């Protein structure tokens, strides 16, 4: 059996595409593992092939003048019984019987060999395909493992996980597919080559194949954003002013892009003209929606605000936000999208926030407060009569320079200020404004007449007051 080991190694190496030396080293390692388990020894062991191609196990001891570890060392005198020219520092090998290795050791030997061969295969696959990530490849579906597909790519098997498949597609065993290499891993659960039908690189590679202008670098692809099975946005630019980049990708009567759409089972594709100006590029990227205006909120942070007409808002956002999401991914900018009405309300609220509500405390000069006291109040953070009126005496005394007497002066001034409005409220109301209860009774007939021609009567919670707003018919 051992005599044919060399031949078996050569055959296995050829089948797996691995260097024979790698398998020979794996065999040696496997024999050593099996031997250590069988002999239960701590001595140093080595494995080597003899002249017949059979593998031998040897125990190794170091020749020393004084032995401190009998398991790993041997004295000069004892070593010279086996090897007359033995000197300190040399090694002596003692053969170990390989026939003594039992069935369990043989199983261990087999497992180690398979593990080493798998590692060598993965190393070969990694070195061959790691530099080809993003490349378009052809393969045939070999089997289906749950939601994943396993395909044959010639020398190796490749995997297409569920997340790398398009929603529009389903494949059967034996189907030929085109995909791009997504990743290559040496270790872990997904060790090997992973290919994708959902990556944006697939659309880019298909355009490179279909459009000669891209192949010869007249037109270049500047970016691609994709939601597989639904929509793709691809940005292109022309190096030749006489060549229309979008037109070249669309082709005569849309033949070029239609070919790619068929390959992607009907996925929608937006071809966009690239621009170095982010505002222009965003305008193109958000098509088919018409943009009213774009504002750069933060150039360094890549944040922009887009305003569209109210009728264009849903089109600009797209189904479940898809249009603006793909545009943002294509640009690499954060996009806030608003309608004209939303923007108008936002501006109005900002302007309202800038205006401090209420009367300034300077009006209290007319109620007996001097300018010095007004300044003290403003330094304490009080700017309106409303703020002042809502404060307790204790809060007022906490303001520097305000004592108990000044608190009373301030309160009297605030009461006087509001008192002038209370006096005005007690004056008889003008017709059509606020009516007292007696006046309301006298005008009941007039109310009925007005109501009959479309008047609107608003009744506040206070039943003694009736407010009328008359709407004239036109």
Buried (B, 14 or more C-beta within 10 A) or exposed (E): EEEEBBEEBEEBBEEBEBEBEBBBBBBBBBBBBBBBBBBEEEBBBBBEBEEEBBBBBBBBBBBBEEBEEEEBBBBBEEBBEEEEEBEEEBBBBEEBEBEEBEEEBEEBBEEBBEEBBEBBBBEBBBEBBBEEBEEBBEBBBBEEEEEBBBBEBEEBBBBBBEEBBBEEBEBEEEEEBBBBBBBBBEEEEEBBBBBBBBBBBBBBBBBBBBBEBBEEEBBBBBBBBBBBBBBBBBBBBBEEEEEBBBBBBBBEEEEBBBEBBEBBEEBEBBBBBBBEEBBEBBBBBBBEBEBBEBEBBEEEEBBBBBBBBEEBBEBBBBEEEBBBBBBBBBBEBEBEBBBBEBBEEEEEEEEEEEEEEEBEBBBBEEBEBEEEBBEBBEEBEBBBBBBBBEBEEEBBEEBEEBEEEBBEBBBEBBEEBEEEEEEEEEEEEEEEEBBBEEEBEEBEEEBEEBEEEEBEEEEEEEEEBBBBEEEEEE
